[in-house]
């Protein structure tokens, strides 16, 4: 693996501290790139395995989910700017502005800004005690809140909601309720028989299931400034000391749109060619936000 050579003044800037950004930086060094690599991450942690958060939700330690030892980045000469976001891309002058006002110039730029949890607009959704799971900080907050909760409600039958509920139920049996807009968990991803198996497993683990509900009509009630219950569309009231919402994800294309890059009209991702180049040949996009052409039909 190549190391940083100060005589090589080529600057590669990567926006996004997830797997796509890490893979880009690591692959550049493996491909003998000796220029400057700067990675900007809005999280305060070096890259970790985000997919494990829902699987170790109740007892896991995000600090143990790192994808590389910290010494790897020093050895490879990869500079991480943690806790900052990029607020602007200046394509003409080839620079990015960070949230602290500093600017970084680039020769090539990769956007790997990933996705964010989709927030719901239900009444009471902003109350303390309502959680989403996307980051390591989210996992730690849910883990801590669950320790003192008698009634934990999970809303959503996708992968995040189902896995979060299953993991919490192992540590806190009898305290979980799962609210679905389908008959079975994961029914939108698997056939009925398979999804029915997941339903059966949840019930065997003591999870109370409330299915076929209109989630948009849920009302979250609070007491003393904190969530206290969930009122379902049929008026049934579930006591809730905390609520975990799994409503899917939304890709973070705002920065690309602000920079005037082409956006795919079908899936709203950043349009790229087979080499991940955007409509600006010096800017690339990867990961969740990239709309990659199909090998089968070229579209």
C-alpha positions in Angstrom: 0.0 0.0 0.0 1.3 3.4 -1.0 2.0 6.1 1.6 1.7 9.9 1.4 4.4 11.6 -0.6 4.6 15.3 0.3 6.0 16.0 -3.2 2.8 14.9 -4.8 0.5 17.9 -4.4 -2.6 16.3 -6.0 -5.5 16.7 -3.6 -8.4 14.2 -3.3 -11.2 15.3 -1.0 -13.9 12.8 0.1 -17.2 14.0 1.6 -18.6 11.3 3.8 -17.2 9.1 6.6 -19.0 5.9 5.8 -18.0 2.7 4.0 -18.0 4.2 0.5 -15.6 7.0 1.6 -13.3 4.6 3.4 -13.2 2.2 0.4 -12.3 5.1 -1.9 -9.5 6.3 0.3 -8.1 2.8 0.9 -8.3 1.8 -2.8 -6.5 5.0 -3.8 -3.6 4.0 -1.6 -3.7 0.4 -2.8 -3.5 1.8 -6.3 -0.3 3.7 -5.5 -1.8 7.1 -5.2 0.6 9.1 -3.1 -1.2 12.5 -3.1 -3.2 14.1 -0.3 -6.4 12.4 0.8 -8.8 14.3 3.1 -12.1 12.8 4.3 -14.8 15.0 5.8 -17.3 13.3 8.1 -20.1 14.9 10.1 -19.8 12.2 12.7 -17.2 12.3 15.5 -16.1 8.7 14.9 -13.9 7.0 12.4 -15.7 4.6 10.0 -17.6 1.8 11.7 -20.0 -1.0 10.6 -23.4 0.8 10.5 -25.2 -2.3 9.5 -24.6 -3.9 13.0 -26.2 -1.1 15.0 -29.7 -2.6 14.9 -28.3 -6.1 15.6 -26.4 -5.0 18.8 -28.8 -2.3 19.8 -29.5 -3.2 23.4 -26.1 -4.1 24.6 -23.6 -3.3 21.8 -20.7 -0.8 21.9 -20.3 1.2 18.8 -16.7 1.8 19.7 -16.1 -1.9 19.0 -17.5 -1.7 15.5 -14.7 0.2 13.9 -13.8 -1.0 10.4 -10.1 -0.2 10.8 -7.8 0.4 13.7 -7.0 4.1 14.2 -3.4 3.5 13.4 -4.3 2.4 9.8 -5.2 6.0 8.8 -2.0 7.4 10.2 0.0 4.7 8.4 -1.8 5.3 5.1 -1.7 9.1 5.4 -5.4 9.5 5.2 -6.6 12.7 7.0 -10.0 12.6 8.6 -11.8 15.8 9.5 -14.4 14.6 12.1 -17.4 16.5 13.2 -17.7 18.7 10.2 -20.1 18.8 7.2 -19.6 20.5 3.8 -21.9 23.4 3.3 -20.9 24.4 -0.3 -19.0 23.2 -3.3 -17.3 25.8 -5.4 -16.9 24.0 -8.7 -15.2 27.0 -10.5 -12.4 27.3 -7.9 -12.5 23.6 -7.0 -12.9 24.0 -3.3 -15.4 22.9 -0.5 -16.5 25.0 2.5 -16.7 23.2 5.8 -19.3 24.0 8.5 -16.6 25.8 10.5 -16.0 28.1 7.6 -12.7 26.6 6.5 -12.1 25.8 2.9 -10.4 22.8 1.3 -9.2 22.8 -2.3 -9.4 19.7 -4.4 -8.3 18.3 -7.7 -10.8 15.4 -7.5 -13.8 15.3 -5.2 -15.9 12.3 -4.1 -19.4 12.7 -2.7 -20.3 9.8 -0.5 -22.9 11.5 1.7 -25.1 8.5 2.3 -28.6 8.6 3.6 -30.5 9.9 6.7 -33.4 8.4 8.6 -36.7 9.5 7.1 -38.5 11.6 9.8 -42.2 11.3 10.3 -44.6 14.2 10.7 -47.0 12.6 13.2 -48.2 14.8 16.1 -45.7 14.4 19.0 -42.9 13.0 16.8 -40.5 15.6 18.1 -41.0 14.8 21.8 -38.0 13.6 23.8 -38.0 9.8 24.0 -38.7 9.4 20.3 -35.7 7.8 18.5 -34.4 7.0 15.0 -31.5 4.7 14.4 -28.9 5.7 11.9 -25.7 6.6 13.7 -23.6 5.3 16.5 -24.8 8.1 18.7 -28.4 7.0 18.0 -27.5 3.5 19.1 -26.0 4.7 22.4 -29.0 6.9 23.1 -31.5 4.1 22.5 -29.4 1.7 24.5 -29.3 4.1 27.5 -33.1 4.9 27.3 -34.1 1.3 27.1 -32.4 0.5 30.5 -35.1 2.4 32.4 -38.1 1.8 30.1 -41.0 -0.4 31.0 -42.8 0.0 27.7 -40.8 0.2 24.4 -42.7 0.7 21.2 -41.1 0.2 17.8 -42.9 1.6 14.7 -42.1 0.1 11.3 -41.9 -3.4 9.8 -38.8 -2.9 7.6 -35.4 -4.1 8.3 -34.5 -1.4 10.9 -37.7 -1.7 12.8 -37.8 -5.5 12.7 -34.1 -5.9 13.7 -34.3 -3.2 16.4 -37.4 -4.8 17.9 -35.9 -8.3 17.9 -32.7 -7.2 19.5 -34.4 -5.2 22.2 -36.8 -8.0 23.0 -33.9 -10.3 23.8 -32.7 -8.0 26.5 -36.0 -6.7 27.6 -38.5 -9.5 27.2 -42.2 -8.6 27.6 -41.6 -4.9 27.2 -41.8 -4.6 23.4 -44.7 -3.6 21.1 -44.3 -3.6 17.3 -46.6 -1.5 15.2 -46.9 -2.4 11.5 -48.8 -1.1 8.4 -48.8 -4.7 7.0 -50.0 -8.0 8.3 -46.4 -9.3 9.0 -43.0 -7.8 9.5 -40.9 -7.5 6.3 -43.9 -8.4 4.2 -42.8 -5.7 1.7 -39.6 -7.6 1.1 -40.5 -11.3 1.3 -43.5 -13.4 0.4 -46.3 -14.0 2.8 -45.0 -17.3 4.2 -41.6 -16.0 5.0 -42.9 -12.8 6.5 -45.3 -14.8 8.6 -42.3 -16.7 10.0 -40.9 -13.4 11.2 -44.2 -12.6 12.9 -44.2 -15.9 14.6 -40.7 -15.4 15.9 -41.5 -12.0 17.3 -44.6 -13.4 19.1 -42.5 -16.3 20.5 -40.1 -13.7 22.0 -43.0 -11.9 23.7 -43.4 -9.0 21.3 -47.0 -7.6 21.1 -47.9 -7.0 17.5 -50.3 -4.4 16.2 -50.6 -4.9 12.5 -52.4 -3.4 9.5 -52.4 0.0 11.1 -52.4 3.4 9.3 -49.1 4.7 10.6 -49.7 8.2 9.2 -52.5 8.6 11.7 -50.5 7.6 14.8 -50.5 10.3 17.5 -47.6 10.4 20.0 -48.7 11.8 23.4 -46.4 13.2 26.0 -46.4 13.9 29.7 -44.1 16.2 31.6 -42.3 17.0 28.4 -41.6 13.5 27.4 -43.3 10.7 25.3 -45.8 8.7 27.4 -48.0 6.9 24.9 -48.9 6.1 21.3 -52.4 6.4 20.1 -53.1 4.2 17.1 -55.4 5.0 14.2 -58.2 3.0 15.7 -57.9 4.9 19.0 -56.1 2.1 20.9 -53.5 3.6 23.4 -50.2 1.9 23.9 -48.2 3.1 26.9 -44.7 4.1 25.8 -41.7 5.2 27.8 -39.8 5.4 24.5 -40.5 4.9 20.8 -38.1 3.8 18.1 -39.2 4.7 14.5 -38.0 2.9 11.4 -39.6 4.8 8.5 -36.9 4.1 5.9 -34.1 6.4 4.6 -33.7 9.4 2.4 -30.5 9.9 0.3 -28.5 13.0 1.1 -28.2 14.6 -2.3 -28.7 18.2 -1.1 -25.0 19.1 -1.6 -24.9 17.6 -5.1 -28.1 19.5 -6.0 -26.7 22.8 -4.6 -23.6 22.3 -6.8 -25.7 21.8 -9.9 -24.8 18.2 -10.6 -27.2 16.1 -12.7 -29.8 14.2 -10.7 -31.6 11.1 -12.0 -35.3 12.0 -12.5 -36.3 8.4 -11.7 -34.6 7.6 -8.4 -33.4 11.1 -7.4 -29.8 9.9 -7.1 -26.8 11.6 -8.4 -26.3 10.6 -12.1 -22.9 8.9 -12.6 -21.3 7.0 -15.5 -19.7 3.5 -15.1 -16.6 5.2 -13.6 -18.8 7.0 -11.0 -18.1 10.4 -12.6 -20.9 12.9 -12.2 -21.8 15.5 -14.8 -18.7 17.3 -13.6 -15.7 15.1 -14.6 -13.7 16.1 -11.5 -16.5 15.2 -9.1 -17.5 11.6 -8.4 -20.4 10.1 -6.4 -20.6 6.7 -4.6 -22.7 4.8 -2.2 -26.3 5.4 -1.4 -26.5 8.6 -3.5 -25.1 7.3 -6.7 -27.5 6.5 -9.6 -25.3 3.9 -11.4 -26.1 2.8 -15.0 -27.5 -0.6 -15.5 -25.2 -3.1 -17.1 -28.1 -4.8 -18.8 -29.7 -1.9 -20.5 -27.2 0.9 -20.2 -29.7 3.2 -18.4 
